[in-house]
Amino acid sequence: MSAARNALRAGGFAPLAGTYALNELGDSFGVVALAVLVLDRTDSALATTALFLLGKFLPALLAPALTAGLDRRPVSRSLPALYVVEALAFAGLAVLAGAFWLPAVLVLAFLDGLLAITARGLSRGAVAAALAPADALRDGNAVINVIFAATSVGGPVLAGVLVHTWSAATALWVDAASFLAAALVLLAAARRLPVPEPGPREHWLARVRDGLRYVRSHPTAGRLILGEAVAIIFFTITVPIEVVYAEQSLGTTSLGFGVLLSSWGVGILLGSVIFARAKERSTAALVLASTAAVGLGYAGMAVAPTLAVACLGSIVGGTGNGIQWVAVMTALQESVGDDYQARAAGLLESMAAAVPGVGFVIGGVLTSVVDARVAYGVAAAGVAVVVAAWARRPLVPAAVVAGEPAA
């Protein structure tokens, strides 16, 4: 609570955190409602795969360019505009739920994915700009992490209830309303939001190249983003095969599968609380410890003889998961210069959206060829390699001062 109060006193943080939560909640609604809609109307696994590729993977490749083109503009105008267009996209998807046409659904899903990733990058840059002067970046990120944990658990459940009780169209209309509400909140708080420092006029493509050059040359940013991309591949190996692991490896029922998934969620909530309270720990130490905890959780699940032991491993892994992403984002924000905050955060968000598909494929192949326990073991080993690579030298070198690359 003290961390929340400290962050909320920083000018502009409260509306940014609130609209970030609406963005995450809307994303959860969209994923559930669109997946159900497309599968019901097409009865095709290829169609749902296309929805993933067009809604998540392709936007992740293009979002850094859009972020670079907008990060010099005041967020009081750019973010509300993005949210209004997202609201229109979901309104269009709600209409298409009654007059279904797959190509149009895929196009609008792509548009939403592009805008959602861009909005998250711009929001993260604005949050850093709002909190840094008050020395409240860690506190603010702790608040956002708790919000993310809550929306990641509650969002899909709420969406499922809406779709089951009413329809996918209803969930999509609610989603459209949430993005419109986010735009109105930011417009009402426009005077409190941070304004970017004026800089030389540059073509957006030049800004993309400059941002990539900066990240590659920075002693922290490049290692964090590349390492996190590899880590997420191994984190997501288990996602598509969790049900196989529960039923075939542990021999449990659908209820046991639900308990296993819930135990990971419990860990995420614990991790978010631990991060909020670990104010005296260095960010680099939190990155290493939390990443190792995810790997340790997977290792325990790989050898767990019973559901109870697997749930303990799941809680350990989920706790690491609840700290890891926010610790990496905080380390990036603490080390990157003000002018590159949105571009660096946007690149990290894009990588996080793009690479899970690789992990899904690896997990599916390993489980098909060998079994689910081997997939969990590979995930644990891969995470251990990332931890070892990050630990070889200081993750945030002392030479990084005021966010500028070391000479």
C-alpha positions as CSV (number, residue, x, y, z in Angstrom):
1,M,0.0,0.0,0.0
2,S,2.8,2.4,0.8
3,A,4.4,1.7,-2.6
4,A,1.0,2.3,-4.3
5,R,0.6,5.6,-2.5
6,N,4.1,6.7,-3.3
7,A,3.5,6.0,-7.0
8,L,0.0,7.4,-7.2
9,R,1.3,10.8,-5.9
10,A,3.4,11.1,-9.0
11,G,1.7,13.3,-11.6
12,G,0.0,11.4,-14.4
13,F,0.7,7.9,-13.1
14,A,-2.8,7.1,-11.9
15,P,-4.6,7.5,-15.3
16,L,-1.7,5.8,-17.1
17,A,-1.9,2.8,-14.7
18,G,-5.7,2.7,-15.0
19,T,-5.8,2.7,-18.8
20,Y,-2.9,0.2,-18.9
21,A,-5.2,-2.1,-16.8
22,L,-8.1,-1.5,-19.2
23,N,-5.8,-2.3,-22.2
24,E,-4.7,-5.6,-20.5
25,L,-8.3,-6.5,-19.6
26,G,-9.5,-5.7,-23.1
27,D,-6.7,-7.9,-24.5
28,S,-7.9,-10.8,-22.4
29,F,-11.5,-10.3,-23.5
30,G,-10.5,-10.1,-27.1
31,V,-8.4,-13.3,-27.0
32,V,-11.2,-15.3,-25.5
33,A,-14.1,-13.9,-27.4
34,L,-12.4,-14.0,-30.8
35,A,-11.0,-17.5,-30.3
36,V,-14.5,-18.8,-29.4
37,L,-16.1,-16.9,-32.3
38,V,-13.6,-18.1,-34.9
39,L,-13.7,-21.7,-33.8
40,D,-17.5,-21.8,-33.5
41,R,-18.0,-20.3,-37.0
42,T,-15.3,-22.1,-38.9
43,D,-14.7,-25.4,-36.9
44,S,-11.1,-25.1,-38.2
45,A,-7.8,-25.3,-36.3
46,L,-6.2,-23.5,-39.2
47,A,-8.5,-20.6,-38.8
48,T,-7.7,-20.2,-35.1
49,T,-4.0,-20.5,-36.0
50,A,-4.4,-17.7,-38.5
51,L,-6.1,-15.6,-35.8
52,F,-3.0,-16.1,-33.6
53,L,-0.6,-15.2,-36.4
54,L,-2.5,-12.2,-37.6
55,G,-3.5,-11.0,-34.1
56,K,-0.3,-11.6,-32.2
57,F,2.7,-12.6,-34.2
58,L,2.6,-10.2,-37.3
59,P,1.7,-7.1,-35.2
60,A,4.7,-7.8,-32.9
61,L,7.0,-7.4,-36.0
62,L,5.5,-4.1,-37.0
63,A,4.7,-2.4,-33.6
64,P,8.2,-1.2,-33.0
65,A,8.0,1.0,-36.1
66,L,4.7,2.5,-35.1
67,T,6.0,3.1,-31.6
68,A,9.0,4.9,-32.9
69,G,6.8,7.1,-35.1
70,L,4.6,8.1,-32.1
71,D,7.0,8.3,-29.1
72,R,7.8,12.0,-29.7
73,R,4.2,13.0,-29.7
74,P,2.4,13.9,-26.5
75,V,0.8,10.8,-25.0
76,S,-2.2,12.9,-24.1
77,R,-3.1,12.8,-27.8
78,S,-1.4,9.6,-29.2
79,L,-2.7,7.1,-26.6
80,P,-6.3,8.3,-26.6
81,A,-6.2,8.1,-30.5
82,L,-4.9,4.5,-30.3
83,Y,-7.6,3.5,-27.8
84,V,-10.4,5.1,-29.9
85,V,-9.3,3.2,-33.0
86,E,-9.1,0.0,-30.9
87,A,-12.7,0.7,-29.7
88,L,-13.8,1.0,-33.4
89,A,-12.0,-2.2,-34.3
90,F,-13.8,-4.1,-31.6
91,A,-17.1,-2.6,-32.5
92,G,-16.4,-3.8,-36.0
93,L,-15.6,-7.3,-34.7
94,A,-18.8,-7.3,-32.7
95,V,-20.8,-6.5,-35.8
96,L,-18.9,-9.3,-37.7
97,A,-20.0,-11.7,-35.0
98,G,-23.5,-11.5,-36.4
99,A,-22.4,-11.3,-40.1
100,F,-19.3,-13.5,-39.9
101,W,-16.6,-13.1,-42.6
102,L,-13.2,-14.6,-41.6
103,P,-10.9,-12.3,-43.8
104,A,-12.5,-9.1,-42.2
105,V,-12.1,-10.6,-38.7
106,L,-8.5,-11.4,-39.3
107,V,-7.8,-7.9,-40.6
108,L,-9.4,-6.2,-37.6
109,A,-7.6,-8.7,-35.2
110,F,-4.3,-7.6,-36.8
111,L,-5.2,-3.9,-36.4
112,D,-6.1,-4.5,-32.7
113,G,-2.9,-6.4,-32.1
114,L,-0.7,-3.7,-33.6
115,L,-2.4,-0.9,-31.6
116,A,-2.4,-2.9,-28.4
117,I,1.4,-3.6,-28.4
118,T,2.1,0.0,-29.5
119,A,-0.1,1.4,-26.7
120,R,1.7,-0.8,-24.1
121,G,5.1,0.5,-25.3
122,L,4.0,4.2,-25.2
123,S,2.3,3.6,-21.8
124,R,5.5,2.2,-20.4
125,G,7.5,5.1,-21.7
126,A,5.1,7.6,-20.2
127,V,5.0,5.7,-16.9
128,A,8.8,6.0,-16.7
129,A,8.7,9.7,-17.5
130,A,6.0,10.3,-14.8
131,L,7.7,8.2,-12.1
132,A,11.4,8.9,-12.6
133,P,11.3,12.5,-11.2
134,A,9.6,11.2,-8.1
135,D,12.1,8.3,-7.7
136,A,9.1,6.0,-7.8
137,L,9.7,3.8,-10.8
138,R,10.0,0.6,-8.8
139,D,6.9,1.4,-6.8
140,G,4.9,2.3,-9.9
141,N,6.0,-0.9,-11.7
142,A,5.0,-2.9,-8.6
143,V,1.5,-1.4,-8.9
144,I,1.2,-2.2,-12.6
145,N,2.5,-5.7,-11.9
146,V,-0.3,-6.3,-9.4
147,I,-2.8,-5.0,-11.9
148,F,-1.4,-7.3,-14.6
149,A,-1.6,-10.3,-12.3
150,A,-5.2,-9.5,-11.4
151,T,-6.3,-8.9,-15.0
152,S,-4.4,-12.0,-16.3
153,V,-6.3,-14.2,-13.8
154,G,-9.7,-12.3,-13.8
155,G,-9.9,-11.2,-17.4
156,P,-10.2,-14.6,-19.1
157,V,-12.7,-15.7,-16.5
158,L,-14.9,-12.6,-17.0
159,A,-14.7,-13.0,-20.7
160,G,-15.6,-16.6,-20.5
161,V,-18.7,-15.8,-18.3
162,L,-19.8,-13.1,-20.8
163,V,-19.4,-15.4,-23.8
164,H,-21.1,-18.3,-22.1
165,T,-24.0,-16.3,-20.6
166,W,-24.6,-14.0,-23.5
167,S,-22.4,-14.3,-26.6
168,A,-19.0,-13.5,-28.1
169,A,-20.6,-10.4,-29.6
170,T,-21.5,-9.1,-26.2
171,A,-18.0,-9.6,-24.9
172,L,-16.7,-7.7,-28.0
173,W,-19.0,-4.8,-27.4
174,V,-17.9,-4.6,-23.8
175,D,-14.3,-4.7,-25.0
176,A,-15.0,-1.8,-27.4
177,A,-16.6,0.2,-24.5
178,S,-13.5,-0.5,-22.3
179,F,-11.1,1.1,-24.8
180,L,-13.4,4.1,-25.3
181,A,-13.4,4.5,-21.5
182,A,-9.6,4.4,-21.5
183,A,-9.5,7.2,-24.2
184,L,-11.8,9.3,-22.2
185,V,-9.8,8.9,-19.0
186,L,-6.6,10.0,-20.7
187,L,-8.3,13.0,-22.4
188,A,-9.7,14.1,-19.0
189,A,-6.2,13.8,-17.4
190,A,-4.3,15.3,-20.4
191,R,-2.8,18.2,-18.4
192,R,-1.2,15.8,-15.9
193,L,0.4,13.5,-18.4
194,P,4.1,13.8,-19.2
195,V,5.2,15.7,-22.3
196,P,8.2,14.5,-24.3
197,E,11.3,16.7,-24.6
198,P,11.5,18.5,-27.9
199,G,14.0,17.1,-30.3
200,P,15.2,17.2,-33.9
201,R,12.6,16.3,-36.5
202,E,13.4,12.9,-37.9
203,H,11.7,10.5,-40.3
204,W,10.0,7.6,-38.4
205,L,12.2,5.1,-40.2
206,A,15.3,6.9,-39.0
207,R,13.9,6.8,-35.5
208,V,13.4,3.0,-35.8
209,R,17.0,2.5,-37.0
210,D,18.3,4.8,-34.2
211,G,16.3,2.9,-31.6
212,L,17.6,-0.5,-32.8
213,R,21.2,0.9,-32.9
214,Y,20.9,2.3,-29.4
215,V,19.6,-1.0,-28.0
216,R,22.3,-3.0,-29.7
217,S,25.1,-0.7,-28.4
218,H,23.7,-0.4,-24.9
219,P,25.5,-2.6,-22.3
220,T,22.1,-3.5,-20.6
221,A,19.2,-3.0,-23.0
222,G,20.4,-5.5,-25.7
223,R,21.3,-8.2,-23.2
224,L,17.9,-7.8,-21.4
225,I,15.8,-7.8,-24.5
226,L,17.6,-10.7,-26.3
227,G,17.8,-12.7,-23.1
228,E,14.2,-12.2,-22.3
229,A,13.2,-13.3,-25.8
230,V,15.0,-16.6,-25.3
231,A,13.7,-17.0,-21.8
232,I,10.1,-16.5,-23.0
233,I,10.6,-19.2,-25.6
234,F,11.5,-21.7,-22.8
235,F,8.8,-20.3,-20.5
236,T,6.1,-21.0,-23.1
237,I,7.2,-24.5,-24.1
238,T,4.8,-25.9,-21.5
239,V,1.7,-23.8,-22.4
240,P,0.2,-26.0,-25.1
241,I,1.0,-29.3,-23.4
242,E,-0.1,-28.5,-19.8
243,V,-3.3,-30.6,-20.2
244,V,-1.3,-33.5,-21.6
245,Y,1.1,-33.3,-18.7
246,A,-1.8,-33.2,-16.2
247,E,-3.8,-36.1,-17.6
248,Q,-1.1,-38.4,-19.0
249,S,2.0,-37.7,-16.9
250,L,0.2,-37.1,-13.5
251,G,-2.9,-39.2,-14.3
252,T,-5.2,-36.5,-12.9
253,T,-8.7,-35.4,-13.9
254,S,-9.9,-32.2,-15.4
255,L,-10.4,-30.9,-11.8
256,G,-6.8,-31.7,-11.1
257,F,-5.8,-29.8,-14.3
258,G,-7.7,-26.8,-13.1
259,V,-6.0,-27.0,-9.7
260,L,-2.6,-27.1,-11.4
261,L,-3.4,-24.0,-13.5
262,S,-4.7,-22.2,-10.4
263,S,-1.5,-23.0,-8.5
264,W,0.5,-21.1,-11.1
265,G,-1.9,-18.2,-10.7
266,V,-1.4,-18.3,-6.9
267,G,2.3,-18.1,-7.5
268,I,1.9,-15.1,-9.8
269,L,0.0,-13.2,-7.2
270,L,2.6,-14.1,-4.5
271,G,5.4,-12.9,-6.9
272,S,3.7,-9.6,-7.5
273,V,3.5,-9.0,-3.7
274,I,7.1,-10.0,-3.2
275,F,8.2,-7.6,-5.9
276,A,6.3,-4.8,-4.3
277,R,8.0,-5.5,-0.9
278,A,11.5,-6.1,-2.2
279,K,12.4,-2.4,-2.5
280,E,15.9,-2.9,-1.0
281,R,16.9,-5.6,-3.5
282,S,18.7,-4.7,-6.7
283,T,16.7,-5.0,-9.9
284,A,19.5,-7.2,-11.4
285,A,19.3,-9.6,-8.5
286,L,15.5,-9.8,-8.8
287,V,15.8,-10.6,-12.6
288,L,18.2,-13.5,-11.9
289,A,16.4,-14.9,-8.9
290,S,13.0,-14.8,-10.5
291,T,14.2,-16.3,-13.8
292,A,15.9,-19.1,-11.8
293,A,12.6,-19.7,-9.9
294,V,10.7,-20.2,-13.1
295,G,13.3,-22.8,-14.2
296,L,13.3,-24.4,-10.7
297,G,9.5,-24.7,-10.9
298,Y,9.6,-26.4,-14.2
299,A,12.3,-28.8,-13.0
300,G,10.2,-29.8,-10.1
301,M,7.2,-30.4,-12.3
302,A,9.3,-32.5,-14.7
303,V,10.0,-35.0,-11.9
304,A,6.9,-34.6,-9.7
305,P,5.4,-38.0,-8.8
306,T,2.0,-36.6,-7.8
307,L,-0.3,-33.7,-8.4
308,A,0.4,-32.2,-5.0
309,V,4.2,-32.0,-5.7
310,A,3.5,-30.7,-9.2
311,C,1.4,-27.9,-7.7
312,L,4.2,-27.0,-5.4
313,G,6.5,-26.7,-8.4
314,S,3.9,-24.7,-10.2
315,I,3.6,-22.2,-7.2
316,V,7.4,-21.8,-7.3
317,G,7.4,-21.2,-11.0
318,G,4.4,-18.9,-10.9
319,T,6.1,-16.9,-8.1
320,G,9.1,-16.4,-10.3
321,N,6.8,-15.5,-13.2
322,G,5.1,-12.9,-11.0
323,I,8.4,-11.1,-10.5
324,Q,10.4,-11.8,-13.7
325,W,8.7,-9.7,-16.3
326,V,8.3,-6.6,-14.2
327,A,11.9,-6.9,-12.9
328,V,13.2,-7.1,-16.5
329,M,11.0,-4.1,-17.6
330,T,12.2,-2.1,-14.6
331,A,15.9,-2.9,-15.3
332,L,15.4,-1.8,-18.8
333,Q,13.6,1.5,-17.8
334,E,16.3,2.2,-15.1
335,S,19.1,1.9,-17.6
336,V,17.7,3.4,-20.8
337,G,17.8,7.1,-21.6
338,D,14.6,9.2,-21.5
339,D,14.4,9.6,-25.3
340,Y,14.5,5.8,-25.8
341,Q,12.1,4.7,-23.1
342,A,9.1,4.1,-25.3
343,R,11.1,2.5,-28.2
344,A,13.0,0.1,-25.8
345,A,9.9,-0.9,-23.9
346,G,8.0,-1.3,-27.2
347,L,10.7,-3.5,-28.6
348,L,10.5,-5.7,-25.4
349,E,6.7,-5.9,-25.6
350,S,7.0,-6.9,-29.3
351,M,9.5,-9.6,-28.6
352,A,7.3,-10.9,-25.8
353,A,4.3,-11.1,-28.2
354,A,6.3,-12.6,-31.1
355,V,8.4,-15.5,-29.6
356,P,5.8,-17.6,-27.7
357,G,4.8,-19.3,-31.0
358,V,8.3,-20.8,-31.1
359,G,7.9,-22.2,-27.6
360,F,4.5,-23.6,-28.5
361,V,5.9,-25.5,-31.4
362,I,8.9,-26.9,-29.4
363,G,6.6,-28.0,-26.6
364,G,4.2,-29.7,-29.0
365,V,6.9,-31.5,-30.9
366,L,8.7,-32.7,-27.7
367,T,5.5,-34.0,-26.2
368,S,4.5,-35.8,-29.4
369,V,7.9,-37.4,-29.9
370,V,8.8,-38.1,-26.3
371,D,6.5,-37.0,-23.5
372,A,5.4,-33.9,-21.5
373,R,7.9,-34.5,-18.7
374,V,10.7,-34.1,-21.2
375,A,9.2,-30.9,-22.4
376,Y,9.2,-29.5,-18.9
377,G,12.8,-30.7,-18.4
378,V,13.9,-28.9,-21.6
379,A,12.1,-25.8,-20.5
380,A,14.0,-25.9,-17.1
381,A,17.3,-26.4,-18.8
382,G,16.8,-23.6,-21.3
383,V,15.9,-21.2,-18.5
384,A,19.0,-22.2,-16.6
385,V,21.1,-21.4,-19.7
386,V,19.6,-17.9,-19.8
387,V,20.3,-17.3,-16.1
388,A,23.9,-18.4,-16.6
389,A,24.3,-16.1,-19.6
390,W,22.9,-13.2,-17.7
391,A,25.1,-13.9,-14.6
392,R,28.4,-14.0,-16.5
393,R,28.8,-10.3,-16.0
394,P,26.8,-7.6,-14.2
395,L,23.4,-7.3,-15.7
396,V,23.3,-3.5,-15.1
397,P,27.0,-2.4,-15.4
398,A,28.1,0.4,-13.2
399,A,29.2,2.3,-16.3
400,V,25.6,2.9,-17.2
401,V,24.9,6.4,-15.9
402,A,21.7,8.4,-16.5
403,G,20.6,5.8,-19.0
404,E,23.3,6.4,-21.5
405,P,25.4,3.5,-23.0
406,A,28.9,3.0,-21.6
407,A,31.8,4.2,-23.7
